[in-house]
Amino acid sequence: MTNINRIYWYIGAGSSLSIVITLFVNYIYATKLGVSKQGVFGDMFGASNALFTGLSFTGLIITILLQRQDLKDTRKEVQIQNEVRRIEKFENTLFNSIHLHNQLIEGLHASLTRSKTGLEEYSGRKVFFHSFAIINASLNENASNFENVFENYHKNFSYNIDHYFSSLKQIITFIDNFTVSTNFLQNQVEKEKYTAIVQSHMSEHEKVMIFFWYSFFKNDIFNLYIEKYGLLKGLNKNRVPANLLNRYSKSAYL
Protein backbone atom coordinates (compact mmCIF):
# COMPACT_ATOMS: atom_id res chain seq x y z
CA MET A 1 0.00 0.00 0.00
CA THR A 2 1.41 3.38 -1.02
CA ASN A 3 1.53 6.35 1.37
CA ILE A 4 -1.27 8.08 -0.54
CA ASN A 5 -3.50 5.00 -0.41
CA ARG A 6 -2.76 4.66 3.29
CA ILE A 7 -3.87 8.26 3.90
CA TYR A 8 -7.06 7.69 1.94
CA TRP A 9 -7.69 4.53 3.92
CA TYR A 10 -7.23 6.38 7.22
CA ILE A 11 -9.65 9.12 6.11
CA GLY A 12 -12.23 6.54 5.03
CA ALA A 13 -11.85 4.56 8.23
CA GLY A 14 -12.11 7.75 10.32
CA SER A 15 -15.24 8.83 8.47
CA SER A 16 -16.87 5.44 8.99
CA LEU A 17 -15.95 5.49 12.67
CA SER A 18 -17.44 8.99 13.03
CA ILE A 19 -20.72 7.79 11.54
CA VAL A 20 -20.88 4.81 13.89
CA ILE A 21 -20.06 6.94 16.95
CA THR A 22 -22.63 9.58 15.97
CA LEU A 23 -25.37 6.98 15.46
CA PHE A 24 -24.53 5.26 18.73
CA VAL A 25 -24.50 8.51 20.74
CA ASN A 26 -27.79 9.61 19.19
CA TYR A 27 -29.33 6.24 19.92
CA ILE A 28 -28.26 6.24 23.58
CA TYR A 29 -29.42 9.82 24.03
CA ALA A 30 -32.79 9.15 22.34
CA THR A 31 -33.53 6.09 24.52
CA LYS A 32 -33.17 8.23 27.64
CA LEU A 33 -35.73 10.79 26.47
CA GLY A 34 -39.40 10.47 27.03
CA VAL A 35 -41.76 9.49 24.26
CA SER A 36 -42.98 13.06 23.90
CA LYS A 37 -39.47 14.41 23.41
CA GLN A 38 -38.20 11.66 21.09
CA GLY A 39 -40.24 13.08 18.20
CA VAL A 40 -38.69 16.47 18.67
CA PHE A 41 -35.26 14.92 18.88
CA GLY A 42 -35.97 13.00 15.68
CA ASP A 43 -36.69 16.26 13.90
CA MET A 44 -33.40 17.63 15.20
CA PHE A 45 -31.64 14.50 13.90
CA GLY A 46 -31.54 16.19 10.49
CA ALA A 47 -28.28 17.83 11.55
CA SER A 48 -26.75 14.36 11.83
CA ASN A 49 -28.15 13.53 8.40
CA ALA A 50 -26.27 16.51 7.01
CA LEU A 51 -23.11 15.15 8.63
CA PHE A 52 -23.72 11.72 7.12
CA THR A 53 -24.33 13.24 3.71
CA GLY A 54 -21.06 15.14 3.95
CA LEU A 55 -19.18 12.05 5.05
CA SER A 56 -20.76 10.03 2.23
CA PHE A 57 -19.60 12.65 -0.25
CA THR A 58 -16.12 12.47 1.29
CA GLY A 59 -16.21 8.69 0.86
CA LEU A 60 -17.17 9.11 -2.79
CA ILE A 61 -14.25 11.50 -3.37
CA ILE A 62 -11.87 9.08 -1.66
CA THR A 63 -13.14 6.22 -3.83
CA ILE A 64 -12.54 8.27 -6.97
CA LEU A 65 -9.05 9.23 -5.78
CA LEU A 66 -8.23 5.62 -4.95
CA GLN A 67 -9.38 4.49 -8.39
CA ARG A 68 -7.32 7.25 -9.95
CA GLN A 69 -4.25 6.14 -7.99
CA ASP A 70 -4.86 2.51 -8.96
CA LEU A 71 -5.03 3.52 -12.65
CA LYS A 72 -1.80 5.47 -12.24
CA ASP A 73 -0.09 2.48 -10.61
CA THR A 74 -1.41 0.20 -13.35
CA ARG A 75 -0.08 2.47 -16.09
CA LYS A 76 3.30 2.61 -14.33
CA GLU A 77 3.38 -1.19 -14.10
CA VAL A 78 2.50 -1.49 -17.79
CA GLN A 79 5.28 0.95 -18.66
CA ILE A 80 7.77 -1.09 -16.64
CA GLN A 81 6.65 -4.31 -18.34
CA ASN A 82 6.92 -2.68 -21.76
CA GLU A 83 10.42 -1.45 -20.93
CA VAL A 84 11.46 -4.93 -19.79
CA ARG A 85 10.11 -6.45 -23.01
CA ARG A 86 11.86 -3.76 -25.06
CA ILE A 87 15.23 -4.53 -23.44
CA GLU A 88 14.67 -8.28 -23.80
CA LYS A 89 13.93 -7.80 -27.51
CA PHE A 90 17.10 -5.73 -27.88
CA GLU A 91 19.23 -8.33 -26.05
CA ASN A 92 17.80 -11.19 -28.10
CA THR A 93 18.61 -9.34 -31.32
CA LEU A 94 22.08 -8.43 -30.04
CA PHE A 95 23.00 -11.95 -28.95
CA ASN A 96 21.70 -13.41 -32.20
CA SER A 97 23.84 -10.88 -34.08
CA ILE A 98 26.90 -11.83 -32.00
CA HIS A 99 26.20 -15.51 -32.71
CA LEU A 100 26.00 -14.84 -36.47
CA HIS A 101 29.13 -12.71 -36.22
CA ASN A 102 31.04 -15.57 -34.58
CA GLN A 103 29.79 -17.94 -37.27
CA LEU A 104 31.07 -15.48 -39.86
CA ILE A 105 34.51 -15.58 -38.19
CA GLU A 106 34.51 -19.39 -38.18
CA GLY A 107 33.84 -19.28 -41.92
CA LEU A 108 36.75 -16.96 -42.73
CA HIS A 109 39.30 -18.43 -45.11
CA ALA A 110 42.51 -17.17 -46.67
CA SER A 111 45.42 -18.65 -48.55
CA LEU A 112 48.89 -17.41 -49.39
CA THR A 113 51.47 -18.91 -51.71
CA ARG A 114 55.01 -18.63 -50.42
CA SER A 115 58.09 -19.51 -52.43
CA LYS A 116 59.57 -21.70 -49.69
CA THR A 117 56.56 -23.34 -48.10
CA GLY A 118 54.12 -23.33 -51.00
CA LEU A 119 50.39 -22.78 -50.41
CA GLU A 120 49.43 -21.90 -46.84
CA GLU A 121 45.80 -22.15 -45.75
CA TYR A 122 44.21 -20.15 -42.92
CA SER A 123 40.71 -20.39 -41.51
CA GLY A 124 38.68 -18.86 -38.68
CA ARG A 125 40.52 -16.43 -36.42
CA LYS A 126 43.86 -17.49 -37.90
CA VAL A 127 42.92 -15.30 -40.86
CA PHE A 128 43.55 -12.28 -38.63
CA PHE A 129 47.05 -13.58 -37.91
CA HIS A 130 47.52 -14.10 -41.66
CA SER A 131 46.51 -10.48 -42.34
CA PHE A 132 48.68 -9.16 -39.51
CA ALA A 133 51.69 -11.10 -40.80
CA ILE A 134 51.33 -9.62 -44.29
CA ILE A 135 51.18 -6.05 -42.96
CA ASN A 136 53.81 -6.45 -40.26
CA ALA A 137 56.33 -7.99 -42.69
CA SER A 138 56.16 -4.91 -44.93
CA LEU A 139 56.37 -2.15 -42.32
CA ASN A 140 59.66 -0.34 -41.95
CA GLU A 141 61.24 0.34 -38.56
CA ASN A 142 59.24 3.44 -37.66
CA ALA A 143 56.12 2.43 -39.66
CA SER A 144 56.31 5.62 -41.72
CA ASN A 145 55.16 3.58 -44.72
CA PHE A 146 52.02 2.31 -42.95
CA GLU A 147 49.54 3.98 -45.34
CA ASN A 148 51.23 2.52 -48.40
CA VAL A 149 51.58 -0.92 -46.83
CA PHE A 150 47.96 -1.08 -45.72
CA GLU A 151 46.68 0.27 -49.02
CA ASN A 152 48.53 -2.51 -50.81
CA TYR A 153 47.17 -5.09 -48.34
CA HIS A 154 43.64 -3.75 -48.73
CA LYS A 155 43.87 -3.94 -52.50
CA ASN A 156 45.07 -7.54 -52.59
CA PHE A 157 43.90 -9.31 -49.42
CA SER A 158 41.10 -7.38 -47.67
CA TYR A 159 38.40 -9.50 -49.34
CA ASN A 160 39.27 -12.17 -46.77
CA ILE A 161 37.96 -10.12 -43.83
CA ASP A 162 36.24 -6.95 -45.05
CA HIS A 163 32.79 -8.43 -44.34
CA TYR A 164 33.96 -9.06 -40.75
CA PHE A 165 34.37 -5.31 -40.20
CA SER A 166 30.96 -4.59 -41.73
CA SER A 167 29.37 -7.06 -39.32
CA LEU A 168 31.25 -5.72 -36.29
CA LYS A 169 30.36 -2.14 -37.16
CA GLN A 170 26.69 -3.06 -37.48
CA ILE A 171 26.66 -4.67 -34.01
CA ILE A 172 28.38 -1.75 -32.25
CA THR A 173 26.18 0.78 -34.07
CA PHE A 174 23.11 -1.19 -32.97
CA ILE A 175 24.26 -0.95 -29.34
CA ASP A 176 25.12 2.74 -29.61
CA ASN A 177 21.73 3.63 -31.11
CA PHE A 178 19.75 1.82 -28.42
CA THR A 179 18.51 3.85 -25.44
CA VAL A 180 18.81 1.50 -22.48
CA SER A 181 17.86 4.08 -19.83
CA THR A 182 16.70 7.69 -19.65
CA ASN A 183 19.56 8.35 -17.24
CA PHE A 184 22.58 9.37 -19.33
CA LEU A 185 25.26 7.87 -17.07
CA GLN A 186 23.35 4.63 -16.54
CA ASN A 187 22.70 4.46 -20.27
CA GLN A 188 26.43 4.74 -20.99
CA VAL A 189 27.28 2.08 -18.39
CA GLU A 190 24.76 -0.34 -19.87
CA LYS A 191 26.07 0.22 -23.40
CA GLU A 192 29.64 -0.35 -22.21
CA LYS A 193 28.45 -3.61 -20.66
CA TYR A 194 27.07 -4.79 -24.00
CA THR A 195 30.13 -3.72 -25.99
CA ALA A 196 32.33 -5.48 -23.43
CA ILE A 197 30.47 -8.71 -24.28
CA VAL A 198 31.32 -8.20 -27.95
CA GLN A 199 34.93 -7.38 -27.11
CA SER A 200 35.29 -10.47 -24.90
CA HIS A 201 35.07 -12.65 -28.04
CA MET A 202 37.96 -10.88 -29.78
CA SER A 203 41.32 -12.58 -30.21
CA GLU A 204 44.67 -10.81 -29.91
CA HIS A 205 45.30 -10.50 -33.65
CA GLU A 206 41.66 -9.58 -34.20
CA LYS A 207 42.18 -6.45 -32.07
CA VAL A 208 45.44 -5.72 -33.89
CA MET A 209 43.66 -5.83 -37.24
CA ILE A 210 40.89 -3.57 -35.92
CA PHE A 211 43.65 -1.17 -34.93
CA PHE A 212 45.30 -1.33 -38.37
CA TRP A 213 42.05 -1.21 -40.31
CA TYR A 214 40.60 1.88 -38.67
CA SER A 215 43.97 3.61 -38.32
CA PHE A 216 43.91 3.62 -42.10
CA PHE A 217 40.21 4.49 -42.43
CA LYS A 218 40.56 7.29 -39.89
CA ASN A 219 37.40 9.12 -40.98
CA ASP A 220 35.14 6.14 -40.37
CA ILE A 221 32.60 6.64 -37.56
CA PHE A 222 33.77 3.36 -36.03
CA ASN A 223 36.84 5.23 -34.75
CA LEU A 224 34.50 7.15 -32.44
CA TYR A 225 33.11 3.88 -31.11
CA ILE A 226 36.63 2.55 -30.51
CA GLU A 227 37.37 5.48 -28.21
CA LYS A 228 33.88 5.73 -26.71
CA TYR A 229 33.70 2.08 -25.66
CA GLY A 230 37.40 1.22 -25.28
CA LEU A 231 37.23 -1.47 -27.97
CA LEU A 232 41.03 -1.82 -28.02
CA LYS A 233 41.18 -2.67 -24.34
CA GLY A 234 43.71 -5.47 -23.83
CA LEU A 235 45.44 -4.77 -27.13
CA ASN A 236 48.96 -6.21 -27.18
CA LYS A 237 50.80 -2.98 -27.95
CA ASN A 238 53.94 -4.90 -28.83
CA ARG A 239 52.12 -6.07 -31.96
CA VAL A 240 51.73 -2.56 -33.41
CA PRO A 241 54.31 0.18 -34.08
CA ALA A 242 54.65 2.49 -31.07
CA ASN A 243 54.35 5.66 -33.12
CA LEU A 244 50.91 4.58 -34.38
CA LEU A 245 49.40 4.20 -30.91
CA ASN A 246 48.72 7.94 -30.60
CA ARG A 247 46.18 7.71 -33.41
CA TYR A 248 43.68 6.94 -30.67
CA SER A 249 43.12 8.61 -27.31
CA LYS A 250 43.82 6.71 -24.09
CA SER A 251 40.12 5.88 -23.74
CA ALA A 252 40.43 3.45 -26.67
CA TYR A 253 42.75 1.25 -24.64
CA LEU A 254 40.98 1.46 -21.26
N, C-alpha and C positions, 0 to 999 in steps of 0.2 A: 504494500500500500504506500503510495507516494504521500509526501507531506501535505499536499493540497487535498487529496482524497481524505486524509486523516482529519484535516480541519473541517471539511464538509461533513464527515461522519460525526464529529463531536457536536457540530451545530445541530444536525438532525436529531442526534440522541438527546441533546439538551432541550430541544423544542418538544420532543415527544414526552420527556420527563416533566416539562412544565405543564403540558396538557393534563397529564395524569394527576399531578399534584393539585392543579386547579380544580379538576373534577372531584377529587377526593375531599378537598377542603370544603367545596361548595356542598357536597353531599352530607358531610358531617354537620356542617352549620345548619343546613336545611332540616335535618332530622331533629334538631334541638328546638326548632321553632314550632309554634303552635300551628294548627291547621289554618287558622285565619290569616296568619302572617306568611305561610308558605307560598300562597298565590302571589302576594306582593313581591316576595323574594324571587319567585320564578320570573316575574316581569323584569326585575333588576338583573336577571341572569343574562340578559342580552349583552351586557358589557363583556361577559366571559365569551359569548359567542363571537364578539368582535375580535377578541384575543385569539380564539381558535381559528378564525378566518385568516387573520394575519399570519399565524404560525403555519397554517396550511399553505398559504401563498409562499412563505419562506421555504417550506418543504419542496414545493414545486420548482422554485428557483434552484435549490440545491440539486434536485434531480436533473435538471437541465444542465447545470454546471458539471455534474458528475458524468453525464453522458458525453458532454463536450470534451472533458478530460480523457474519457475512455477512447473516443474517436481520435484524439491527438496521440494517445499512446499507441493505438492500433496503427495509425499512419507511420509513426516513428519505427515501429516494429517491422512494418512492411518495407520501409526504406532500408533498414538494416539488412533484412533478408535479401532485398534486391542487390544491395552492395556486395553481400557475401557471394551471391550467384554470379555477379559481374566479375569479381576477382577470381572465382573458380573457373569461369569460362576463359578468362585471360590466361590463367596458369595452365589449363589444359591445352590451349593453343600453343603456349610457349613451350611446354615440355614435348608436345608432338613435333614442334619445329626443331627443337634440340635433337630429338631422336632421328628425324629425317636428316639433319645436318651431320650427325655422327655416321649415319648410313652412307651419306655422300662421301665422307672422309674414307670410310672403309673401301669404297669403290674407286678411289683415286688410283691412277696407274701412270707410270712414266718409264721410259727406257732411254738408255744412253749408250752409244757405241764408242768404246775406247780402243785405242790402237793396241794396247797391251793386254787388256782383259776381255776384249770383245764386247758383246751386247750385255748390258747390265739392266736388270728389271727391278723396278721399285713399285710397291703398292701400299695403300693405306697411308698412315702417317709417315712412313719412310720417304714418301714423295717430298715432304717438306725438307727432309735432310738432303735429298737429291737436289732440290732447288737451291738450298743454302750452299751446298758444295760447289755448284756451278758459279754462283755469285762470289763466294769467298775466294775461290781460286783465281779470280780475275782482278780482285781489288789490289791496288798498290798499297804501300806501307801506310800512308796517311789517308787512304780512301778518297783522295781528291778526284778520282775517276769514277766515283760511285754512280753518278747519273748516266754516264756512257755505258758502264757495265750493266746496270739494271735495265737500261733501254734495250740493250742487245739481248739480255735474258728474256725480257718481256716479249720481244719480237719472235724469239725462237722456241721458248719453252713455257710461256705463261699459260698456254691452253691446258696444261696439266692441272692447274689449280685455280684458274681465274674464277670458275663457278663457285669455288669454296668461299672466296671473298664476297661474292654477291650474296651467298646464303648467310654468312656471318653478319654482314651489314644489315640484311633484312631483319634478323633476329634482334640485334641491338637497337635498331630503329623502332621496332615494335615495342620493346621495353621502354625506350625513351618517350614514346608518344603516349604511353598509357598513364593515366592519372590514378595512382594507387590510393592516395589520400588527399584531402583538401589542405592538410597541413604541409607546408612546403618542405620543412626539414624531414618530417616523417616520410613524405613522398620520395625524397632523395635517398633516404636510408633504405627504403623498400626496393627502389630501382637498383641500388648498388648490390642488394642481396641477390636479385635476379641475375644481374650481370656477372656476379661472382660465381654463380652456378655455371654459367656459360664458360667462364674463364677456367673453372676447375677441370674442364675436359681437355684443355689445351696442352699439347706437348711442348717440350723445350724449343725444338726447331720450328714448331708452328708459331710460337710467339716471335721468334727471330724473323720469320718470313712476314709476319704482320708488320713488324718494325720496318723491314726493308721495303715492303710493298707501299705502305702509306708514307714512308719518308720520301719516296719518289713521287707519289701522287699527293703532294702536300696540300693541295687545295680541296681535297675530298672531305666531305663533312664527317667522315668516319674518324678523322684526326681529332675532331672535337670530342667524340665519344671516348677515344683512347685516353684523353686527358681527364675527361669528366668522370669516368668510371674506373680509371686506373687499370686499363686492360693489359698493360705490359708489366703488371705486378709479378715479380718472380722471374723476370727476364734475366737470363744468364748474360750479363754485360760483357763477358769475355768473348762472346760469340759475335759481337758487332764492334766495328771500329769506334774507339773512344770519342773521336771528334764528331761522330754522328749523333751521339746521345743527346746533345743539347738541342736537337730538332724538336724535342718534346719537353714540356715543363716537368718538374719533379712529380706532379700529381699523376702523371702517366705510369710511374713506376711504383706508386704507393698503394 
